[in-house]
Each structure stands twice: as structure tokens, then as C-alpha cells.
Amino acid sequence: MIMNMETINAMEELLKDSAENIIENNLDGIYEGDVDIIPCNMNVIIKPYDVNPYRKIDKTASGLIVGIESDKTYKSNETGEITQNETVIRCGSVCYAGPKCENVKVGDDVFFTTYSMTPVPFRKEGLIAVSEGLLICVIRRK
């Protein structure tokens, strides 16, 4: 099937109109102004780090490098398939702390399990909520 330029231009214009229409129809009810997130009770809102900033990397006497953490894929010895490493313990920075939090404050770094976190779908910022009681530990820089 061969299309002439007139047909191609008409299709591109239709696609452009459709995309603008989809965006326009999905912006109803979305508040884009300034807001604060205030966690309830003992919840904290955390921005997880991509990589643990407190990891320790050592080199053994034989030159082997140990301590590198990875979320990368690996080939499973059991199945032979490419598998994603599962990170169970993560680290992040506290962005907001609930009014009943006693041991954590904004700016603290914390360790938490991935099982205790709840994604917070707020403006695609990648935030999560964890109850203060489910945090593993708080890191405060001296």
C-alpha cells in the first residue's frame, strides 16, 4: 500500500489532534498548584535512593572486589533464565514525617524493607510511605 504525501499529512494531523484531545480530557480534576504532603499518624514519606549510599566496597588481598550491591539481572543456575535481583532492604531519605513520629525527622536517612513500603502516587515523584514502627533504622550524619 503506497500513500501519497497528502494522505500522510492528513493522518499526522489526525494523530496530533487525537493526542491533544486525550491530554485535554484527562486533565479534568487534576490540581497542579502547590501542596504539602502531610503523612497521617506515624507514617513517613520517603524518597528511596537508587543506590545505597552507605554500602562498603572492599578489595581483598587477592584483588577480588566485594560488597557491590546490584539490582541488575543475572542468569539463574536453576532455570537458565535471566532473572532480576530482588532487593529486600532499601535506603532512602525522609521527605515528610507524620505528627506522631518520635524517632525520625525530615532529612534523616532510613533503612526499610520493601515489604513494608506503600507507593505514594503523587506526581510521579517515586515516593513511598512506611510506618515509623516498620523502619529498620535511622542514619543521622554526625
NUZAPA-128796 format. One record per atom (N, C-alpha, C, CB): residue in three letters; atom name; z, y, x. Coordinates in steps of 0.1 Angstrom, whole numbers. Glycine has a CB too. Example, Ala and Ser with C-alpha at 12.3 -4.5 7.8 and 13.67 -1.06 7.14 Angstrom:
<sites>
SITE;res;atom;z;y;x
SITE;ALA;N;78;-57;132
SITE;ALA;CA;78;-45;123
SITE;ALA;C;78;-33;132
SITE;ALA;CB;90;-45;113
SITE;SER;N;71;-22;128
SITE;SER;CA;71;-11;137
SITE;SER;C;79;0;129
SITE;SER;CB;57;-6;141
</sites>
This chain:
<sites>
SITE;res;atom;z;y;x
SITE;MET;N;0;-12;8
SITE;MET;CA;0;0;0
SITE;MET;C;0;12;9
SITE;MET;CB;12;0;-10
SITE;ILE;N;-10;20;8
SITE;ILE;CA;-11;33;15
SITE;ILE;C;-8;45;6
SITE;ILE;CB;-26;34;22
SITE;MET;N;0;54;11
SITE;MET;CA;4;65;4
SITE;MET;C;-2;78;10
SITE;MET;CB;19;67;2
SITE;ASN;N;-6;87;2
SITE;ASN;CA;-11;100;8
SITE;ASN;C;1;109;10
SITE;ASN;CB;-22;106;-1
SITE;MET;N;-1;120;17
SITE;MET;CA;10;129;21
SITE;MET;C;16;136;8
SITE;MET;CB;5;140;30
SITE;GLU;N;8;138;-2
SITE;GLU;CA;13;144;-14
SITE;GLU;C;23;135;-21
SITE;GLU;CB;1;147;-24
SITE;THR;N;20;122;-21
SITE;THR;CA;30;112;-27
SITE;THR;C;42;111;-19
SITE;THR;CB;23;98;-28
SITE;ILE;N;41;111;-6
SITE;ILE;CA;53;110;3
SITE;ILE;C;61;123;2
SITE;ILE;CB;48;109;18
SITE;ASN;N;55;135;1
SITE;ASN;CA;63;147;-1
SITE;ASN;C;70;147;-14
SITE;ASN;CB;54;159;0
SITE;ALA;N;63;142;-25
SITE;ALA;CA;70;141;-38
SITE;ALA;C;82;132;-38
SITE;ALA;CB;59;137;-49
SITE;MET;N;80;121;-31
SITE;MET;CA;92;111;-30
SITE;MET;C;103;117;-22
SITE;MET;CB;87;98;-24
SITE;GLU;N;100;124;-11
SITE;GLU;CA;111;130;-3
SITE;GLU;C;118;141;-11
SITE;GLU;CB;105;136;9
SITE;GLU;N;111;148;-19
SITE;GLU;CA;117;159;-28
SITE;GLU;C;126;152;-38
SITE;GLU;CB;107;167;-34
SITE;LEU;N;122;141;-44
SITE;LEU;CA;129;134;-54
SITE;LEU;C;142;129;-48
SITE;LEU;CB;121;122;-60
SITE;LEU;N;141;123;-36
SITE;LEU;CA;153;118;-29
SITE;LEU;C;163;129;-26
SITE;LEU;CB;149;111;-16
SITE;LYS;N;158;140;-21
SITE;LYS;CA;167;152;-18
SITE;LYS;C;174;157;-31
SITE;LYS;CB;158;163;-12
SITE;ASP;N;167;158;-42
SITE;ASP;CA;173;162;-55
SITE;ASP;C;183;152;-59
SITE;ASP;CB;162;164;-65
SITE;SER;N;180;139;-57
SITE;SER;CA;190;128;-61
SITE;SER;C;202;129;-53
SITE;SER;CB;183;115;-60
SITE;ALA;N;201;131;-40
SITE;ALA;CA;213;132;-31
SITE;ALA;C;222;144;-35
SITE;ALA;CB;209;133;-17
SITE;GLU;N;215;156;-37
SITE;GLU;CA;223;168;-41
SITE;GLU;C;229;166;-55
SITE;GLU;CB;213;180;-42
SITE;ASN;N;223;159;-64
SITE;ASN;CA;228;156;-77
SITE;ASN;C;241;147;-76
SITE;ASN;CB;218;150;-86
SITE;ILE;N;240;137;-68
SITE;ILE;CA;251;128;-66
SITE;ILE;C;263;135;-60
SITE;ILE;CB;247;116;-56
SITE;ILE;N;261;143;-50
SITE;ILE;CA;272;151;-44
SITE;ILE;C;278;161;-54
SITE;ILE;CB;267;159;-32
SITE;GLU;N;269;168;-61
SITE;GLU;CA;274;178;-71
SITE;GLU;C;282;171;-82
SITE;GLU;CB;262;185;-77
SITE;ASN;N;278;159;-87
SITE;ASN;CA;285;152;-98
SITE;ASN;C;298;146;-93
SITE;ASN;CB;276;142;-104
SITE;ASN;N;300;144;-80
SITE;ASN;CA;312;137;-76
SITE;ASN;C;322;147;-70
SITE;ASN;CB;308;127;-65
SITE;LEU;N;319;160;-70
SITE;LEU;CA;329;170;-66
SITE;LEU;C;338;175;-77
SITE;LEU;CB;322;181;-60
SITE;ASP;N;336;171;-89
SITE;ASP;CA;344;175;-100
SITE;ASP;C;358;169;-98
SITE;ASP;CB;338;170;-114
SITE;GLY;N;368;178;-100
SITE;GLY;CA;382;174;-99
SITE;GLY;C;387;172;-85
SITE;GLY;CB;384;161;-106
SITE;ILE;N;379;176;-75
SITE;ILE;CA;384;175;-61
SITE;ILE;C;390;188;-57
SITE;ILE;CB;373;170;-51
SITE;TYR;N;402;188;-52
SITE;TYR;CA;409;201;-48
SITE;TYR;C;407;202;-33
SITE;TYR;CB;424;201;-52
SITE;GLU;N;400;212;-28
SITE;GLU;CA;397;214;-14
SITE;GLU;C;406;224;-7
SITE;GLU;CB;383;217;-12
SITE;GLY;N;415;230;-14
SITE;GLY;CA;424;240;-9
SITE;GLY;C;434;235;1
SITE;GLY;CB;430;248;-20
SITE;ASP;N;443;244;6
SITE;ASP;CA;454;240;15
SITE;ASP;C;465;233;7
SITE;ASP;CB;460;252;22
SITE;VAL;N;469;222;12
SITE;VAL;CA;480;214;6
SITE;VAL;C;489;209;17
SITE;VAL;CB;475;203;-3
SITE;ASP;N;501;205;13
SITE;ASP;CA;510;198;22
SITE;ASP;C;513;184;16
SITE;ASP;CB;524;206;23
SITE;ILE;N;514;175;25
SITE;ILE;CA;518;161;21
SITE;ILE;C;533;160;23
SITE;ILE;CB;511;150;29
SITE;ILE;N;540;157;12
SITE;ILE;CA;555;156;13
SITE;ILE;C;558;141;9
SITE;ILE;CB;562;166;3
SITE;PRO;N;561;133;19
SITE;PRO;CA;565;119;16
SITE;PRO;C;577;118;7
SITE;PRO;CB;566;111;29
SITE;CYS;N;578;109;-2
SITE;CYS;CA;589;107;-10
SITE;CYS;C;600;99;-3
SITE;CYS;CB;585;99;-23
SITE;ASN;N;612;102;-6
SITE;ASN;CA;624;95;-1
SITE;ASN;C;624;93;14
SITE;ASN;CB;625;81;-8
SITE;MET;N;624;80;18
SITE;MET;CA;625;77;33
SITE;MET;C;611;73;39
SITE;MET;CB;635;65;35
SITE;ASN;N;600;77;33
SITE;ASN;CA;587;74;38
SITE;ASN;C;583;84;49
SITE;ASN;CB;577;73;27
SITE;VAL;N;575;79;58
SITE;VAL;CA;570;88;68
SITE;VAL;C;555;86;68
SITE;VAL;CB;575;84;83
SITE;ILE;N;547;97;71
SITE;ILE;CA;533;96;71
SITE;ILE;C;529;97;86
SITE;ILE;CB;526;108;63
SITE;ILE;N;521;87;90
SITE;ILE;CA;518;85;105
SITE;ILE;C;503;86;107
SITE;ILE;CB;524;71;109
SITE;LYS;N;500;92;118
SITE;LYS;CA;486;91;123
SITE;LYS;C;486;81;134
SITE;LYS;CB;481;106;128
SITE;PRO;N;480;69;132
SITE;PRO;CA;480;59;142
SITE;PRO;C;472;63;154
SITE;PRO;CB;475;45;137
SITE;TYR;N;476;59;166
SITE;TYR;CA;468;61;178
SITE;TYR;C;457;50;179
SITE;TYR;CB;477;61;191
SITE;ASP;N;446;54;184
SITE;ASP;CA;435;44;187
SITE;ASP;C;440;34;197
SITE;ASP;CB;422;50;191
SITE;VAL;N;447;39;207
SITE;VAL;CA;452;30;218
SITE;VAL;C;466;33;221
SITE;VAL;CB;443;32;231
SITE;ASN;N;474;23;223
SITE;ASN;CA;489;25;226
SITE;ASN;C;490;34;239
SITE;ASN;CB;496;12;227
SITE;PRO;N;496;46;237
SITE;PRO;CA;498;54;249
SITE;PRO;C;509;50;258
SITE;PRO;CB;500;69;245
SITE;TYR;N;517;40;254
SITE;TYR;CA;529;36;262
SITE;TYR;C;526;22;268
SITE;TYR;CB;541;35;253
SITE;ARG;N;514;17;268
SITE;ARG;CA;511;4;274
SITE;ARG;C;513;6;289
SITE;ARG;CB;497;0;271
SITE;LYS;N;515;-5;296
SITE;LYS;CA;517;-5;310
SITE;LYS;C;506;-15;316
SITE;LYS;CB;531;-9;315
SITE;ILE;N;499;-10;326
SITE;ILE;CA;488;-18;332
SITE;ILE;C;493;-20;347
SITE;ILE;CB;474;-11;331
SITE;ASP;N;493;-32;351
SITE;ASP;CA;497;-36;364
SITE;ASP;C;486;-44;371
SITE;ASP;CB;510;-44;364
SITE;LYS;N;487;-44;384
SITE;LYS;CA;478;-52;392
SITE;LYS;C;486;-62;400
SITE;LYS;CB;468;-43;401
SITE;THR;N;484;-75;399
SITE;THR;CA;492;-85;406
SITE;THR;C;487;-85;421
SITE;THR;CB;490;-99;400
SITE;ALA;N;495;-92;429
SITE;ALA;CA;492;-92;443
SITE;ALA;C;478;-98;446
SITE;ALA;CB;503;-101;450
SITE;SER;N;474;-107;437
SITE;SER;CA;461;-113;439
SITE;SER;C;449;-105;433
SITE;SER;CB;461;-127;432
SITE;GLY;N;453;-93;427
SITE;GLY;CA;442;-84;422
SITE;GLY;C;439;-85;407
SITE;GLY;CB;430;-86;430
SITE;LEU;N;447;-94;400
SITE;LEU;CA;445;-96;386
SITE;LEU;C;451;-84;379
SITE;LEU;CB;451;-109;381
SITE;ILE;N;443;-78;370
SITE;ILE;CA;448;-67;362
SITE;ILE;C;454;-73;349
SITE;ILE;CB;437;-57;359
SITE;VAL;N;467;-69;346
SITE;VAL;CA;474;-74;334
SITE;VAL;C;479;-63;326
SITE;VAL;CB;485;-84;338
SITE;GLY;N;481;-65;313
SITE;GLY;CA;487;-55;304
SITE;GLY;C;477;-47;296
SITE;GLY;CB;495;-46;312
SITE;ILE;N;464;-50;298
SITE;ILE;CA;454;-43;290
SITE;ILE;C;454;-48;276
SITE;ILE;CB;440;-44;297
SITE;GLU;N;456;-40;266
SITE;GLU;CA;455;-44;252
SITE;GLU;C;441;-41;247
SITE;GLU;CB;466;-36;244
SITE;SER;N;437;-49;238
SITE;SER;CA;424;-48;233
SITE;SER;C;423;-51;218
SITE;SER;CB;414;-57;241
SITE;ASP;N;415;-43;211
SITE;ASP;CA;411;-47;197
SITE;ASP;C;397;-52;196
SITE;ASP;CB;413;-34;188
SITE;LYS;N;392;-55;208
SITE;LYS;CA;378;-59;208
SITE;LYS;C;377;-74;203
SITE;LYS;CB;373;-58;223
SITE;THR;N;364;-78;202
SITE;THR;CA;362;-91;198
SITE;THR;C;362;-101;209
SITE;THR;CB;348;-92;190
SITE;TYR;N;363;-114;206
SITE;TYR;CA;363;-124;216
SITE;TYR;C;357;-137;210
SITE;TYR;CB;377;-127;222
SITE;LYS;N;353;-146;218
SITE;LYS;CA;347;-158;213
SITE;LYS;C;359;-168;212
SITE;LYS;CB;336;-164;223
SITE;SER;N;361;-173;200
SITE;SER;CA;371;-183;197
SITE;SER;C;368;-196;203
SITE;SER;CB;373;-184;182
SITE;ASN;N;378;-202;210
SITE;ASN;CA;376;-215;216
SITE;ASN;C;376;-226;206
SITE;ASN;CB;388;-218;226
SITE;GLU;N;383;-224;194
SITE;GLU;CA;383;-234;184
SITE;GLU;C;370;-235;176
SITE;GLU;CB;395;-231;174
SITE;THR;N;365;-223;171
SITE;THR;CA;354;-223;163
SITE;THR;C;341;-219;170
SITE;THR;CB;356;-213;151
SITE;GLY;N;342;-213;181
SITE;GLY;CA;330;-208;188
SITE;GLY;C;324;-195;183
SITE;GLY;CB;319;-219;188
SITE;GLU;N;331;-190;172
SITE;GLU;CA;326;-178;166
SITE;GLU;C;332;-165;172
SITE;GLU;CB;329;-178;151
SITE;ILE;N;325;-154;171
SITE;ILE;CA;331;-141;175
SITE;ILE;C;341;-137;166
SITE;ILE;CB;319;-130;177
SITE;THR;N;353;-134;171
SITE;THR;CA;365;-131;162
SITE;THR;C;371;-117;167
SITE;THR;CB;376;-142;163
SITE;GLN;N;376;-110;157
SITE;GLN;CA;383;-97;160
SITE;GLN;C;397;-100;164
SITE;GLN;CB;382;-87;148
SITE;ASN;N;402;-94;175
SITE;ASN;CA;416;-94;179
SITE;ASN;C;424;-88;167
SITE;ASN;CB;419;-87;192
SITE;GLU;N;436;-94;164
SITE;GLU;CA;444;-88;154
SITE;GLU;C;456;-81;160
SITE;GLU;CB;449;-99;144
SITE;THR;N;457;-68;158
SITE;THR;CA;468;-60;163
SITE;THR;C;479;-60;153
SITE;THR;CB;464;-46;168
SITE;VAL;N;490;-66;156
SITE;VAL;CA;501;-66;146
SITE;VAL;C;511;-54;148
SITE;VAL;CB;509;-79;148
SITE;ILE;N;513;-50;160
SITE;ILE;CA;522;-38;162
SITE;ILE;C;513;-27;167
SITE;ILE;CB;533;-42;173
SITE;ARG;N;515;-15;160
SITE;ARG;CA;507;-3;164
SITE;ARG;C;517;8;167
SITE;ARG;CB;498;1;152
SITE;CYS;N;511;18;173
SITE;CYS;CA;519;30;176
SITE;CYS;C;512;42;170
SITE;CYS;CB;520;32;192
SITE;GLY;N;520;52;166
SITE;GLY;CA;514;64;160
SITE;GLY;C;524;76;161
SITE;GLY;CB;510;62;146
SITE;SER;N;519;88;157
SITE;SER;CA;526;100;157
SITE;SER;C;530;103;142
SITE;SER;CB;519;112;163
SITE;VAL;N;543;107;140
SITE;VAL;CA;548;111;127
SITE;VAL;C;542;125;124
SITE;VAL;CB;563;110;126
SITE;CYS;N;535;126;113
SITE;CYS;CA;529;139;108
SITE;CYS;C;538;145;98
SITE;CYS;CB;515;137;102
SITE;TYR;N;544;137;89
SITE;TYR;CA;553;142;79
SITE;TYR;C;564;132;77
SITE;TYR;CB;545;144;65
SITE;ALA;N;576;137;74
SITE;ALA;CA;588;128;71
SITE;ALA;C;594;132;58
SITE;ALA;CB;598;129;83
SITE;GLY;N;598;122;51
SITE;GLY;CA;604;124;37
SITE;GLY;C;618;130;39
SITE;GLY;CB;605;110;30
SITE;PRO;N;623;136;28
SITE;PRO;CA;635;143;28
SITE;PRO;C;648;135;31
SITE;PRO;CB;637;150;15
SITE;LYS;N;647;122;29
SITE;LYS;CA;658;113;32
SITE;LYS;C;658;106;45
SITE;LYS;CB;660;103;21
SITE;CYS;N;648;109;53
SITE;CYS;CA;646;103;67
SITE;CYS;C;658;108;76
SITE;CYS;CB;633;106;73
SITE;GLU;N;664;99;82
SITE;GLU;CA;676;103;91
SITE;GLU;C;673;101;106
SITE;GLU;CB;688;95;87
SITE;ASN;N;664;92;109
SITE;ASN;CA;662;88;123
SITE;ASN;C;649;92;129
SITE;ASN;CB;664;74;125
SITE;VAL;N;640;98;121
SITE;VAL;CA;627;102;126
SITE;VAL;C;624;116;121
SITE;VAL;CB;617;92;121
SITE;LYS;N;616;123;130
SITE;LYS;CA;612;136;126
SITE;LYS;C;597;138;130
SITE;LYS;CB;621;147;134
SITE;VAL;N;592;149;125
SITE;VAL;CA;578;152;128
SITE;VAL;C;576;153;143
SITE;VAL;CB;573;165;120
SITE;GLY;N;565;147;148
SITE;GLY;CA;562;148;162
SITE;GLY;C;567;136;170
SITE;GLY;CB;569;160;168
SITE;ASP;N;576;128;164
SITE;ASP;CA;581;116;171
SITE;ASP;C;569;105;171
SITE;ASP;CB;593;110;164
SITE;ASP;N;569;97;182
SITE;ASP;CA;560;86;182
SITE;ASP;C;568;74;177
SITE;ASP;CB;554;84;196
SITE;VAL;N;562;65;170
SITE;VAL;CA;569;53;164
SITE;VAL;C;560;41;166
SITE;VAL;CB;572;56;149
SITE;PHE;N;567;29;166
SITE;PHE;CA;560;16;166
SITE;PHE;C;563;10;152
SITE;PHE;CB;565;7;177
SITE;PHE;N;553;4;146
SITE;PHE;CA;554;-2;133
SITE;PHE;C;545;-14;132
SITE;PHE;CB;551;8;122
SITE;THR;N;547;-23;123
SITE;THR;CA;539;-35;121
SITE;THR;C;528;-31;111
SITE;THR;CB;546;-47;116
SITE;THR;N;516;-37;113
SITE;THR;CA;505;-35;104
SITE;THR;C;508;-40;90
SITE;THR;CB;492;-41;110
SITE;TYR;N;517;-49;89
SITE;TYR;CA;521;-55;76
SITE;TYR;C;529;-45;68
SITE;TYR;CB;529;-68;78
SITE;SER;N;536;-35;74
SITE;SER;CA;544;-26;67
SITE;SER;C;537;-13;63
SITE;SER;CB;557;-23;75
SITE;MET;N;525;-11;67
SITE;MET;CA;518;1;65
SITE;MET;C;510;1;52
SITE;MET;CB;509;5;77
SITE;THR;N;509;13;46
SITE;THR;CA;501;15;34
SITE;THR;C;491;27;37
SITE;THR;CB;510;18;22
SITE;PRO;N;478;24;36
SITE;PRO;CA;469;35;38
SITE;PRO;C;471;47;29
SITE;PRO;CB;454;30;37
SITE;VAL;N;469;59;33
SITE;VAL;CA;470;71;25
SITE;VAL;C;456;77;24
SITE;VAL;CB;481;81;31
SITE;PRO;N;449;76;13
SITE;PRO;CA;436;80;12
SITE;PRO;C;435;95;10
SITE;PRO;CB;428;73;1
SITE;PHE;N;438;103;20
SITE;PHE;CA;439;117;20
SITE;PHE;C;428;123;29
SITE;PHE;CB;453;123;23
SITE;ARG;N;417;128;23
SITE;ARG;CA;407;135;31
SITE;ARG;C;402;128;43
SITE;ARG;CB;412;148;35
SITE;LYS;N;402;115;43
SITE;LYS;CA;396;106;53
SITE;LYS;C;403;109;67
SITE;LYS;CB;381;108;55
SITE;GLU;N;416;112;67
SITE;GLU;CA;423;115;79
SITE;GLU;C;429;103;86
SITE;GLU;CB;434;125;76
SITE;GLY;N;428;92;80
SITE;GLY;CA;433;79;87
SITE;GLY;C;448;78;87
SITE;GLY;CB;427;79;100
SITE;LEU;N;455;85;77
SITE;LEU;CA;469;84;77
SITE;LEU;C;474;72;70
SITE;LEU;CB;474;97;70
SITE;ILE;N;487;68;74
SITE;ILE;CA;493;57;68
SITE;ILE;C;507;60;64
SITE;ILE;CB;493;44;77
SITE;ALA;N;513;53;55
SITE;ALA;CA;527;55;51
SITE;ALA;C;535;43;54
SITE;ALA;CB;529;59;36
SITE;VAL;N;547;45;60
SITE;VAL;CA;556;34;63
SITE;VAL;C;570;39;59
SITE;VAL;CB;555;30;78
SITE;SER;N;578;30;53
SITE;SER;CA;592;34;51
SITE;SER;C;599;34;64
SITE;SER;CB;598;23;41
SITE;GLU;N;608;44;65
SITE;GLU;CA;616;46;77
SITE;GLU;C;623;33;81
SITE;GLU;CB;626;58;76
SITE;GLY;N;628;26;71
SITE;GLY;CA;636;14;74
SITE;GLY;C;627;3;80
SITE;GLY;CB;642;9;61
SITE;LEU;N;614;4;79
SITE;LEU;CA;605;-7;84
SITE;LEU;C;599;-3;97
SITE;LEU;CB;594;-9;74
SITE;LEU;N;602;8;103
SITE;LEU;CA;598;12;116
SITE;LEU;C;605;3;126
SITE;LEU;CB;600;27;119
SITE;ILE;N;598;0;137
SITE;ILE;CA;604;-9;147
SITE;ILE;C;612;0;157
SITE;ILE;CB;593;-16;156
SITE;CYS;N;607;11;161
SITE;CYS;CA;615;20;170
SITE;CYS;C;608;34;170
SITE;CYS;CB;616;14;184
SITE;VAL;N;616;44;175
SITE;VAL;CA;612;57;176
SITE;VAL;C;611;60;191
SITE;VAL;CB;621;68;169
SITE;ILE;N;601;67;196
SITE;ILE;CA;600;71;210
SITE;ILE;C;601;86;210
SITE;ILE;CB;586;66;217
SITE;ARG;N;611;91;218
SITE;ARG;CA;612;105;220
SITE;ARG;C;610;108;235
SITE;ARG;CB;625;111;214
SITE;ARG;N;602;117;238
SITE;ARG;CA;600;121;252
SITE;ARG;C;611;130;256
SITE;ARG;CB;586;128;254
SITE;LYS;N;615;127;269
SITE;LYS;CA;626;135;275
SITE;LYS;C;621;148;280
SITE;LYS;CB;634;127;285
</sites>
